[in-house]
Amino acid sequence: MEAAEQLRVELFITDNRHSPEEAVKNAAWLISQKVDFIIEYEFHRRIGPVLSHMFSKAVIPTLAIDIPLPAAIYFGVNNYDAGIMGGEFLARFAQRQWPKKASRILLLEIPAAGPVPHSRVIGTLEGMRRAQPKMNEQCVLHRDGKRGEPGGYSVTRRVLRSLGRQEHLLIAAANDNCARGAIRAVREADRNTSTAIMAQGWGPDESLEEELRKPDSPLIGSVAYFPEKYGPQMLPIILQSLNGQPVPPAVYVQHELITKDSYSGRVKPSASEAA
């Protein structure tokens, strides 16, 4: 909204409320408003072709954030590369902390989002294999984190109950929400010192920032995408498209590894500053 105001772009804003049915209703409403361009973020990939067909039939160009839509410009993270970054750090952390002790690896996945976001999970495993070429694949647990804090909490809680007291747990969360749930489950089980959690996304989320400041937190880092900068980055691309200028089919945002050591109270710029 701040970026749109600076560039004198009028926005119509709708909320899909995590509902595919609501997404279709909102799409129909936007089309009825005869908008020039649509920015869509819809988590449920199965409704994507329906939305894409509606926008295409109305001859409205589209940009999809993080979850691809057919025929739309993709704007978001390179999930595979981001996964590799987080996986390598997680595995190296375990090597330093518990060099001679076996660990389980819990992947909190988000299958409902489709194959592109899932590639960050594939990348995470690849990053861990690079750091630990002799990694025991049988220690890897694939679980659906339900993309949210309750799912991350319940899955992590069940896994922790199955571990022996001498076992360590490495958790790669597909997004910040799952990471928050995992942190809560670990803390309730008093397994802070035997668990390491790597998040993906980095909100901005004050609760995770606070976790990185805690010496005893199981959260060791996050691969940050800085979504608060998305607006100033995507609007120039949209205006280029509307002006008939060529734009790439995919625009990847920069990602960065944030750790306890590198964070050290850093303050990210606001969207207005980033603009």
GIZI-V791693 format. One record per run of one state. SS is the DSSP state (2 for helix, 1 for strand, 0 for the rest). FROM is the first residue (numbers start at 0). TO is the last residue. If there is no record, write none. Layout:
# GIZI-V791693
ss:SS from:FROM to:TO
ss:SS from:FROM to:TO
This chain:
# GIZI-V791693
ss:0 from:0 to:0
ss:2 from:1 to:5
ss:0 from:6 to:18
ss:2 from:19 to:31
ss:0 from:32 to:35
ss:1 from:36 to:39
ss:0 from:40 to:43
ss:2 from:44 to:56
ss:0 from:57 to:59
ss:1 from:60 to:64
ss:0 from:65 to:71
ss:1 from:72 to:76
ss:0 from:77 to:77
ss:2 from:78 to:96
ss:0 from:97 to:101
ss:1 from:102 to:108
ss:0 from:109 to:109
ss:2 from:110 to:112
ss:0 from:113 to:113
ss:2 from:114 to:130
ss:0 from:131 to:135
ss:2 from:136 to:138
ss:1 from:139 to:143
ss:0 from:144 to:147
ss:2 from:148 to:161
ss:0 from:162 to:166
ss:1 from:167 to:172
ss:0 from:173 to:174
ss:2 from:175 to:187
ss:0 from:188 to:190
ss:2 from:191 to:193
ss:1 from:194 to:200
ss:0 from:201 to:204
ss:2 from:205 to:212
ss:0 from:213 to:217
ss:1 from:218 to:223
ss:0 from:224 to:225
ss:2 from:226 to:241
ss:0 from:242 to:248
ss:1 from:249 to:252
ss:0 from:253 to:254
ss:1 from:255 to:258
ss:2 from:259 to:262
ss:0 from:263 to:269
ss:2 from:270 to:273
ss:0 from:274 to:274
